[in-house]
Amino acid sequence: MAGADEPVRTRPAEAGRGFQLSVELDRIADQLKALARVQDGLHQLYETVLGRDVDLTVLLRQIVATAMDLVDARYGALGVLDEDGERVVRFIPVGLSDREKADLAGVELPQGRGVLGYLMTHPEPLRVDDIRGHAASVGFPPGHPPMRTLLGVAISSRGRTYGRLYVSERHDGRAFDAHDEAMIVALAGAASLAIDDARLFSQVRAEGEQFQRLLLPQLPDLRPFKAAALYLPAPTPGQIGGDWYDALLLPDGTCAAVIGDVGGHGLNSAAAMAQVRSMLRALLYDRLTPPSEILAQLDRTLQAITDTPFTTSCLARIEPDGREWSLRWSTAGHPAPLLVVPGQRARYLTAEPGVPLGVDVDQVRPDHRHHLPGGATVVFFTDGLVEDHTRPIDDGLRTLADIATANAGKPPDQLCRALAEDHPSDGTDDMALLAITTPEHPVPTRSSDVTE
């Protein structure tokens, strides 16, 4: 019998089990630490989704890569289901080598057959130690890399299943266990929130853009003038802007044009934009007065009956002036019009600006006049087209003039597209463009009825 002070001797089998338990506990501890890191990463990812427009494919790929790291898997994939949850519309594999990708070129997406199909109809997590031996297995398509083990879980939120997250082949060759399953289930639960919000923001953005476009007018028939307009929304999901444009033929036969930008973003700005545009159109059509007087009347009306925020605008008339045309305009804190004439460098019609709307109704805004040849195009735009917060705005204005010069002589719609596609801004704000081209020869009108 061993003495009280003699060490207890451990049998080899017990020592082996103790060592295995220690290794397993260490692995669980490592996984818990990894899960904590994943939670932090997903929190940052979630904040990113809330803050800007995130490509859903990039988000899904990040989720798959995180799952692979969490359980040390060689392969991973995420299958996105359609609205009815019946078929795969997007399949994002991660971990394939270039050779394996080439071998699978042309292979169609999984469509509900085999073990992956089983997962589509059975929402509970699934661990498979031998894929080929599973009752639902139908084999792999030609070129598919060999896989033996599989762990799959559903990604769902608010009672709706978005897809299935899969991992395959642990690097240590062992089958996935209950701890791996718990980790992937926890990841899928957190990831579903990010996916849900990414989809929601995409929907909000699309609806916001549609709402904004419905508020903007379809340009009427302005013949003999040629005209085109373009609106591009801000990239941030749901960030409806206050940029607008309008153009119409007045009773005296001249062409009126306006561009504007209501401060801020969101539904309030969009609603204010629609209100300002409607009031201005009514004033334009009813009063054959200089642009500065119309802006002054608009400012007084807005101050008296609305809560419209700070607004900039440029209002112009294109009217006959002998054998040519004349542009008469006034600005309320807005960028100057850009004159584009074939064979000449595009230039801004810089002149003394007036104060924005909503600042001081007693401030007088000056009117300006410039002669236009036939075939000249006047471009009105909002600052979202040229503003880059990393450099002076003058750099953006010079670049825009360069683009306009290179495209001088093109029809207004082509000119607008060129300016929008190559715009020098940082692209963080919405932008509006309006281009009007004068006919070669004026048609006599009653422009003399307009008071100075």
MILUMTI-321051 format. One record per residue (C-alpha): residue number from 1; residue in three letters; x, y, z. Coordinates in steps of 0.1 Angstrom, whole numbers. Layout:
N
k NUM&r ala&x X&y Y&z Z .
...
# end
This chain:
452
k 1&r met&x 0&y 0&z 0 .
k 2&r ala&x 14&y 33&z -10 .
k 3&r gly&x 24&y 57&z 17 .
k 4&r ala&x 6&y 90&z 22 .
k 5&r asp&x 35&y 109&z 9 .
k 6&r glu&x 40&y 88&z -22 .
k 7&r pro&x 30&y 102&z -56 .
k 8&r val&x -2&y 88&z -72 .
k 9&r arg&x 8&y 68&z -103 .
k 10&r thr&x -14&y 74&z -133 .
k 11&r arg&x -21&y 45&z -156 .
k 12&r pro&x -10&y 51&z -193 .
k 13&r ala&x -46&y 49&z -206 .
k 14&r glu&x -56&y 76&z -181 .
k 15&r ala&x -27&y 97&z -191 .
k 16&r gly&x -36&y 94&z -227 .
k 17&r arg&x -72&y 104&z -221 .
k 18&r gly&x -60&y 133&z -200 .
k 19&r phe&x -37&y 145&z -227 .
k 20&r gln&x -64&y 142&z -253 .
k 21&r leu&x -88&y 162&z -230 .
k 22&r ser&x -62&y 189&z -226 .
k 23&r val&x -56&y 191&z -263 .
k 24&r glu&x -94&y 193&z -269 .
k 25&r leu&x -98&y 220&z -242 .
k 26&r asp&x -70&y 240&z -257 .
k 27&r arg&x -87&y 237&z -292 .
k 28&r ile&x -120&y 248&z -277 .
k 29&r ala&x -103&y 278&z -260 .
k 30&r asp&x -86&y 287&z -293 .
k 31&r gln&x -120&y 285&z -311 .
k 32&r leu&x -137&y 307&z -284 .
k 33&r lys&x -109&y 333&z -289 .
k 34&r ala&x -113&y 330&z -326 .
k 35&r leu&x -151&y 335&z -322 .
k 36&r ala&x -145&y 366&z -302 .
k 37&r arg&x -123&y 379&z -329 .
k 38&r val&x -149&y 370&z -355 .
k 39&r gln&x -176&y 388&z -334 .
k 40&r asp&x -154&y 420&z -334 .
k 41&r gly&x -148&y 416&z -372 .
k 42&r leu&x -185&y 411&z -379 .
k 43&r his&x -194&y 441&z -357 .
k 44&r gln&x -170&y 462&z -379 .
k 45&r leu&x -185&y 446&z -410 .
k 46&r tyr&x -220&y 454&z -397 .
k 47&r glu&x -210&y 491&z -391 .
k 48&r thr&x -196&y 492&z -426 .
k 49&r val&x -229&y 479&z -440 .
k 50&r leu&x -247&y 507&z -421 .
k 51&r gly&x -223&y 533&z -433 .
k 52&r arg&x -220&y 529&z -470 .
k 53&r asp&x -231&y 509&z -500 .
k 54&r val&x -215&y 475&z -496 .
k 55&r asp&x -213&y 450&z -525 .
k 56&r leu&x -233&y 421&z -512 .
k 57&r thr&x -210&y 396&z -530 .
k 58&r val&x -180&y 410&z -511 .
k 59&r leu&x -199&y 407&z -478 .
k 60&r leu&x -208&y 371&z -485 .
k 61&r arg&x -173&y 362&z -495 .
k 62&r gln&x -160&y 377&z -463 .
k 63&r ile&x -185&y 356&z -443 .
k 64&r val&x -173&y 324&z -460 .
k 65&r ala&x -137&y 332&z -455 .
k 66&r thr&x -144&y 339&z -418 .
k 67&r ala&x -161&y 305&z -414 .
k 68&r met&x -132&y 287&z -430 .
k 69&r asp&x -107&y 304&z -406 .
k 70&r leu&x -129&y 297&z -376 .
k 71&r val&x -128&y 259&z -381 .
k 72&r asp&x -96&y 257&z -401 .
k 73&r ala&x -114&y 244&z -432 .
k 74&r arg&x -98&y 242&z -467 .
k 75&r tyr&x -130&y 250&z -486 .
k 76&r gly&x -161&y 270&z -480 .
k 77&r ala&x -191&y 283&z -499 .
k 78&r leu&x -223&y 302&z -495 .
k 79&r gly&x -254&y 294&z -516 .
k 80&r val&x -279&y 323&z -519 .
k 81&r leu&x -315&y 313&z -525 .
k 82&r asp&x -342&y 330&z -545 .
k 83&r glu&x -371&y 350&z -530 .
k 84&r asp&x -391&y 317&z -526 .
k 85&r gly&x -362&y 299&z -510 .
k 86&r glu&x -364&y 271&z -536 .
k 87&r arg&x -334&y 274&z -559 .
k 88&r val&x -298&y 287&z -557 .
k 89&r val&x -294&y 320&z -575 .
k 90&r arg&x -258&y 327&z -564 .
k 91&r phe&x -231&y 304&z -553 .
k 92&r ile&x -199&y 318&z -538 .
k 93&r pro&x -170&y 293&z -534 .
k 94&r val&x -139&y 302&z -515 .
k 95&r gly&x -106&y 282&z -512 .
k 96&r leu&x -104&y 268&z -547 .
k 97&r ser&x -70&y 270&z -564 .
k 98&r asp&x -67&y 285&z -599 .
k 99&r arg&x -65&y 250&z -613 .
k 100&r glu&x -96&y 239&z -595 .
k 101&r lys&x -115&y 269&z -607 .
k 102&r ala&x -104&y 261&z -643 .
k 103&r asp&x -115&y 225&z -639 .
k 104&r leu&x -150&y 237&z -628 .
k 105&r ala&x -154&y 263&z -655 .
k 106&r gly&x -188&y 259&z -671 .
k 107&r val&x -203&y 238&z -643 .
k 108&r glu&x -238&y 250&z -634 .
k 109&r leu&x -247&y 262&z -599 .
k 110&r pro&x -259&y 236&z -575 .
k 111&r gln&x -297&y 233&z -580 .
k 112&r gly&x -310&y 212&z -551 .
k 113&r arg&x -295&y 178&z -558 .
k 114&r gly&x -273&y 157&z -536 .
k 115&r val&x -262&y 167&z -501 .
k 116&r leu&x -265&y 204&z -508 .
k 117&r gly&x -300&y 199&z -519 .
k 118&r tyr&x -307&y 180&z -487 .
k 119&r leu&x -296&y 210&z -467 .
k 120&r met&x -320&y 232&z -487 .
k 121&r thr&x -350&y 211&z -475 .
k 122&r his&x -337&y 204&z -440 .
k 123&r pro&x -329&y 237&z -422 .
k 124&r glu&x -311&y 222&z -392 .
k 125&r pro&x -273&y 221&z -392 .
k 126&r leu&x -257&y 191&z -409 .
k 127&r arg&x -224&y 174&z -403 .
k 128&r val&x -213&y 147&z -427 .
k 129&r asp&x -182&y 126&z -421 .
k 130&r asp&x -183&y 110&z -456 .
k 131&r ile&x -201&y 129&z -483 .
k 132&r arg&x -202&y 100&z -508 .
k 133&r gly&x -217&y 77&z -481 .
k 134&r his&x -246&y 100&z -473 .
k 135&r ala&x -280&y 88&z -484 .
k 136&r ala&x -286&y 120&z -504 .
k 137&r ser&x -253&y 120&z -522 .
k 138&r val&x -253&y 119&z -560 .
k 139&r gly&x -216&y 124&z -565 .
k 140&r phe&x -196&y 154&z -577 .
k 141&r pro&x -196&y 170&z -611 .
k 142&r pro&x -166&y 165&z -634 .
k 143&r gly&x -136&y 186&z -623 .
k 144&r his&x -148&y 190&z -587 .
k 145&r pro&x -120&y 186&z -561 .
k 146&r pro&x -123&y 156&z -538 .
k 147&r met&x -142&y 163&z -506 .
k 148&r arg&x -150&y 140&z -478 .
k 149&r thr&x -164&y 160&z -449 .
k 150&r leu&x -190&y 187&z -448 .
k 151&r leu&x -206&y 211&z -423 .
k 152&r gly&x -236&y 231&z -434 .
k 153&r val&x -259&y 256&z -416 .
k 154&r ala&x -287&y 278&z -427 .
k 155&r ile&x -284&y 316&z -428 .
k 156&r ser&x -318&y 330&z -418 .
k 157&r ser&x -332&y 361&z -402 .
k 158&r arg&x -368&y 372&z -393 .
k 159&r gly&x -381&y 339&z -403 .
k 160&r arg&x -366&y 339&z -438 .
k 161&r thr&x -338&y 317&z -450 .
k 162&r tyr&x -313&y 336&z -473 .
k 163&r gly&x -291&y 307&z -480 .
k 164&r arg&x -267&y 280&z -467 .
k 165&r leu&x -232&y 283&z -454 .
k 166&r tyr&x -209&y 253&z -460 .
k 167&r val&x -173&y 244&z -450 .
k 168&r ser&x -155&y 213&z -460 .
k 169&r glu&x -122&y 195&z -452 .
k 170&r arg&x -105&y 205&z -420 .
k 171&r his&x -68&y 209&z -426 .
k 172&r asp&x -60&y 183&z -399 .
k 173&r gly&x -80&y 157&z -418 .
k 174&r arg&x -105&y 152&z -390 .
k 175&r ala&x -143&y 153&z -393 .
k 176&r phe&x -161&y 184&z -381 .
k 177&r asp&x -174&y 180&z -345 .
k 178&r ala&x -200&y 196&z -323 .
k 179&r his&x -177&y 225&z -314 .
k 180&r asp&x -172&y 233&z -350 .
k 181&r glu&x -209&y 232&z -356 .
k 182&r ala&x -215&y 256&z -327 .
k 183&r met&x -190&y 281&z -340 .
k 184&r ile&x -205&y 281&z -375 .
k 185&r val&x -240&y 283&z -362 .
k 186&r ala&x -230&y 314&z -341 .
k 187&r leu&x -213&y 329&z -372 .
k 188&r ala&x -243&y 323&z -394 .
k 189&r gly&x -266&y 340&z -369 .
k 190&r ala&x -244&y 371&z -367 .
k 191&r ala&x -238&y 371&z -405 .
k 192&r ser&x -275&y 369&z -412 .
k 193&r leu&x -280&y 404&z -397 .
k 194&r ala&x -254&y 419&z -419 .
k 195&r ile&x -269&y 402&z -450 .
k 196&r asp&x -304&y 413&z -441 .
k 197&r asp&x -293&y 449&z -436 .
k 198&r ala&x -272&y 449&z -468 .
k 199&r arg&x -303&y 437&z -488 .
k 200&r leu&x -325&y 462&z -470 .
k 201&r phe&x -302&y 491&z -478 .
k 202&r ser&x -300&y 481&z -514 .
k 203&r gln&x -338&y 481&z -515 .
k 204&r val&x -340&y 515&z -498 .
k 205&r arg&x -315&y 529&z -522 .
k 206&r ala&x -333&y 516&z -553 .
k 207&r glu&x -366&y 530&z -540 .
k 208&r gly&x -350&y 563&z -530 .
k 209&r glu&x -335&y 567&z -565 .
k 210&r gln&x -369&y 559&z -581 .
k 211&r phe&x -386&y 584&z -558 .
k 212&r gln&x -360&y 611&z -567 .
k 213&r arg&x -364&y 604&z -604 .
k 214&r leu&x -402&y 607&z -602 .
k 215&r leu&x -398&y 641&z -586 .
k 216&r leu&x -376&y 653&z -615 .
k 217&r pro&x -394&y 664&z -647 .
k 218&r gln&x -392&y 648&z -681 .
k 219&r leu&x -379&y 676&z -703 .
k 220&r pro&x -407&y 689&z -726 .
k 221&r asp&x -403&y 695&z -763 .
k 222&r leu&x -381&y 726&z -764 .
k 223&r arg&x -377&y 728&z -802 .
k 224&r pro&x -360&y 746&z -819 .
k 225&r phe&x -336&y 742&z -789 .
k 226&r lys&x -320&y 708&z -782 .
k 227&r ala&x -317&y 698&z -746 .
k 228&r ala&x -308&y 669&z -724 .
k 229&r ala&x -306&y 663&z -686 .
k 230&r leu&x -291&y 637&z -663 .
k 231&r tyr&x -293&y 629&z -627 .
k 232&r leu&x -270&y 606&z -607 .
k 233&r pro&x -278&y 597&z -571 .
k 234&r ala&x -253&y 597&z -543 .
k 235&r pro&x -238&y 563&z -536 .
k 236&r thr&x -248&y 560&z -500 .
k 237&r pro&x -279&y 538&z -496 .
k 238&r gly&x -311&y 557&z -492 .
k 239&r gln&x -293&y 591&z -494 .
k 240&r ile&x -319&y 609&z -515 .
k 241&r gly&x -306&y 643&z -526 .
k 242&r gly&x -319&y 677&z -533 .
k 243&r asp&x -304&y 683&z -568 .
k 244&r trp&x -329&y 692&z -595 .
k 245&r tyr&x -332&y 707&z -630 .
k 246&r asp&x -359&y 721&z -652 .
k 247&r ala&x -364&y 737&z -686 .
k 248&r leu&x -394&y 750&z -705 .
k 249&r leu&x -404&y 773&z -734 .
k 250&r leu&x -419&y 805&z -722 .
k 251&r pro&x -449&y 823&z -737 .
k 252&r asp&x -426&y 847&z -756 .
k 253&r gly&x -408&y 817&z -773 .
k 254&r thr&x -376&y 819&z -753 .
k 255&r cys&x -361&y 790&z -734 .
k 256&r ala&x -359&y 790&z -696 .
k 257&r ala&x -334&y 768&z -677 .
k 258&r val&x -328&y 762&z -640 .
k 259&r ile&x -305&y 740&z -620 .
k 260&r gly&x -306&y 739&z -582 .
k 261&r asp&x -295&y 721&z -550 .
k 262&r val&x -314&y 720&z -518 .
k 263&r gly&x -291&y 716&z -488 .
k 264&r gly&x -290&y 682&z -470 .
k 265&r his&x -302&y 648&z -479 .
k 266&r gly&x -332&y 626&z -472 .
k 267&r leu&x -369&y 628&z -478 .
k 268&r asn&x -371&y 663&z -464 .
k 269&r ser&x -346&y 676&z -489 .
k 270&r ala&x -363&y 658&z -517 .
k 271&r ala&x -397&y 671&z -507 .
k 272&r ala&x -383&y 707&z -504 .
k 273&r met&x -367&y 703&z -538 .
k 274&r ala&x -400&y 693&z -554 .
k 275&r gln&x -417&y 723&z -537 .
k 276&r val&x -390&y 748&z -549 .
k 277&r arg&x -391&y 734&z -584 .
k 278&r ser&x -429&y 737&z -587 .
k 279&r met&x -430&y 773&z -573 .
k 280&r leu&x -402&y 783&z -596 .
k 281&r arg&x -418&y 768&z -627 .
k 282&r ala&x -451&y 787&z -619 .
k 283&r leu&x -432&y 820&z -614 .
k 284&r leu&x -412&y 814&z -646 .
k 285&r tyr&x -443&y 809&z -668 .
k 286&r asp&x -463&y 837&z -652 .
k 287&r arg&x -437&y 865&z -651 .
k 288&r leu&x -417&y 877&z -681 .
k 289&r thr&x -392&y 894&z -658 .
k 290&r pro&x -354&y 892&z -654 .
k 291&r pro&x -341&y 860&z -637 .
k 292&r ser&x -329&y 880&z -606 .
k 293&r glu&x -365&y 892&z -599 .
k 294&r ile&x -379&y 857&z -603 .
k 295&r leu&x -353&y 844&z -578 .
k 296&r ala&x -361&y 873&z -554 .
k 297&r gln&x -399&y 865&z -556 .
k 298&r leu&x -392&y 828&z -551 .
k 299&r asp&x -370&y 836&z -520 .
k 300&r arg&x -397&y 858&z -505 .
k 301&r thr&x -424&y 831&z -511 .
k 302&r leu&x -403&y 803&z -496 .
k 303&r gln&x -394&y 823&z -465 .
k 304&r ala&x -431&y 832&z -460 .
k 305&r ile&x -448&y 799&z -464 .
k 306&r thr&x -422&y 770&z -461 .
k 307&r asp&x -394&y 758&z -441 .
k 308&r thr&x -372&y 751&z -471 .
k 309&r pro&x -335&y 748&z -461 .
k 310&r phe&x -305&y 766&z -476 .
k 311&r thr&x -308&y 763&z -514 .
k 312&r thr&x -286&y 773&z -544 .
k 313&r ser&x -298&y 778&z -579 .
k 314&r cys&x -290&y 792&z -613 .
k 315&r leu&x -318&y 806&z -634 .
k 316&r ala&x -314&y 815&z -671 .
k 317&r arg&x -332&y 826&z -702 .
k 318&r ile&x -319&y 819&z -737 .
k 319&r glu&x -335&y 845&z -761 .
k 320&r pro&x -329&y 860&z -795 .
k 321&r asp&x -304&y 888&z -798 .
k 322&r gly&x -303&y 900&z -834 .
k 323&r arg&x -288&y 873&z -855 .
k 324&r glu&x -275&y 854&z -825 .
k 325&r trp&x -287&y 844&z -791 .
k 326&r ser&x -284&y 859&z -757 .
k 327&r leu&x -280&y 841&z -724 .
k 328&r arg&x -294&y 861&z -694 .
k 329&r trp&x -290&y 846&z -660 .
k 330&r ser&x -288&y 851&z -623 .
k 331&r thr&x -273&y 828&z -596 .
k 332&r ala&x -282&y 822&z -560 .
k 333&r gly&x -249&y 809&z -547 .
k 334&r his&x -247&y 783&z -575 .
k 335&r pro&x -217&y 774&z -598 .
k 336&r ala&x -215&y 794&z -630 .
k 337&r pro&x -228&y 780&z -663 .
k 338&r leu&x -203&y 763&z -686 .
k 339&r leu&x -203&y 775&z -723 .
k 340&r val&x -193&y 749&z -748 .
k 341&r val&x -187&y 761&z -784 .
k 342&r pro&x -173&y 738&z -811 .
k 343&r gly&x -137&y 748&z -820 .
k 344&r gln&x -132&y 767&z -788 .
k 345&r arg&x -122&y 759&z -753 .
k 346&r ala&x -151&y 755&z -729 .
k 347&r arg&x -153&y 783&z -704 .
k 348&r tyr&x -173&y 793&z -674 .
k 349&r leu&x -195&y 824&z -675 .
k 350&r thr&x -181&y 836&z -642 .
k 351&r ala&x -199&y 867&z -629 .
k 352&r glu&x -208&y 883&z -596 .
k 353&r pro&x -229&y 857&z -577 .
k 354&r gly&x -260&y 863&z -557 .
k 355&r val&x -267&y 850&z -522 .
k 356&r pro&x -284&y 815&z -519 .
k 357&r leu&x -321&y 813&z -512 .
k 358&r gly&x -330&y 813&z -476 .
k 359&r val&x -303&y 836&z -465 .
k 360&r asp&x -314&y 872&z -469 .
k 361&r val&x -345&y 882&z -489 .
k 362&r asp&x -333&y 919&z -490 .
k 363&r gln&x -301&y 911&z -508 .
k 364&r val&x -303&y 920&z -545 .
k 365&r arg&x -290&y 895&z -570 .
k 366&r pro&x -274&y 908&z -602 .
k 367&r asp&x -284&y 898&z -637 .
k 368&r his&x -258&y 889&z -663 .
k 369&r arg&x -259&y 886&z -701 .
k 370&r his&x -237&y 869&z -726 .
k 371&r his&x -240&y 865&z -764 .
k 372&r leu&x -243&y 830&z -778 .
k 373&r pro&x -236&y 818&z -813 .
k 374&r gly&x -259&y 793&z -830 .
k 375&r gly&x -249&y 757&z -821 .
k 376&r ala&x -235&y 767&z -787 .
k 377&r thr&x -243&y 746&z -757 .
k 378&r val&x -248&y 759&z -722 .
k 379&r val&x -242&y 734&z -694 .
k 380&r phe&x -258&y 739&z -660 .
k 381&r phe&x -246&y 715&z -632 .
k 382&r thr&x -246&y 710&z -595 .
k 383&r asp&x -214&y 709&z -574 .
k 384&r gly&x -216&y 671&z -569 .
k 385&r leu&x -201&y 669&z -604 .
k 386&r val&x -169&y 687&z -596 .
k 387&r glu&x -164&y 686&z -558 .
k 388&r asp&x -137&y 664&z -544 .
k 389&r his&x -130&y 669&z -507 .
k 390&r thr&x -93&y 660&z -511 .
k 391&r arg&x -85&y 688&z -535 .
k 392&r pro&x -95&y 724&z -544 .
k 393&r ile&x -128&y 727&z -563 .
k 394&r asp&x -109&y 747&z -590 .
k 395&r asp&x -91&y 715&z -600 .
k 396&r gly&x -125&y 698&z -606 .
k 397&r leu&x -138&y 728&z -626 .
k 398&r arg&x -107&y 728&z -648 .
k 399&r thr&x -111&y 691&z -655 .
k 400&r leu&x -148&y 694&z -663 .
k 401&r ala&x -140&y 721&z -688 .
k 402&r asp&x -114&y 699&z -704 .
k 403&r ile&x -139&y 671&z -708 .
k 404&r ala&x -165&y 695&z -722 .
k 405&r thr&x -139&y 709&z -747 .
k 406&r ala&x -130&y 674&z -759 .
k 407&r asn&x -167&y 667&z -765 .
k 408&r ala&x -178&y 700&z -780 .
k 409&r gly&x -201&y 697&z -809 .
k 410&r lys&x -218&y 665&z -797 .
k 411&r pro&x -255&y 665&z -791 .
k 412&r pro&x -266&y 675&z -756 .
k 413&r asp&x -274&y 639&z -745 .
k 414&r gln&x -239&y 626&z -755 .
k 415&r leu&x -222&y 656&z -739 .
k 416&r cys&x -241&y 650&z -706 .
k 417&r arg&x -231&y 613&z -706 .
k 418&r ala&x -195&y 622&z -712 .
k 419&r leu&x -194&y 647&z -684 .
k 420&r ala&x -212&y 623&z -660 .
k 421&r glu&x -190&y 593&z -669 .
k 422&r asp&x -157&y 611&z -665 .
k 423&r his&x -167&y 636&z -638 .
k 424&r pro&x -138&y 648&z -616 .
k 425&r ser&x -156&y 647&z -583 .
k 426&r asp&x -151&y 622&z -555 .
k 427&r gly&x -186&y 608&z -562 .
k 428&r thr&x -199&y 612&z -527 .
k 429&r asp&x -228&y 635&z -536 .
k 430&r asp&x -257&y 634&z -560 .
k 431&r met&x -253&y 654&z -592 .
k 432&r ala&x -275&y 669&z -619 .
k 433&r leu&x -267&y 681&z -654 .
k 434&r leu&x -287&y 702&z -679 .
k 435&r ala&x -274&y 710&z -714 .
k 436&r ile&x -292&y 732&z -739 .
k 437&r thr&x -280&y 739&z -775 .
k 438&r thr&x -290&y 769&z -794 .
k 439&r pro&x -304&y 767&z -829 .
k 440&r glu&x -283&y 781&z -858 .
k 441&r his&x -306&y 811&z -863 .
k 442&r pro&x -331&y 827&z -839 .
k 443&r val&x -368&y 829&z -847 .
k 444&r pro&x -381&y 864&z -840 .
k 445&r thr&x -399&y 865&z -806 .
k 446&r arg&x -414&y 891&z -783 .
k 447&r ser&x -383&y 892&z -761 .
k 448&r ser&x -386&y 930&z -760 .
k 449&r asp&x -416&y 925&z -738 .
k 450&r val&x -393&y 914&z -710 .
k 451&r thr&x -386&y 941&z -685 .
k 452&r glu&x -352&y 950&z -674 .
# end
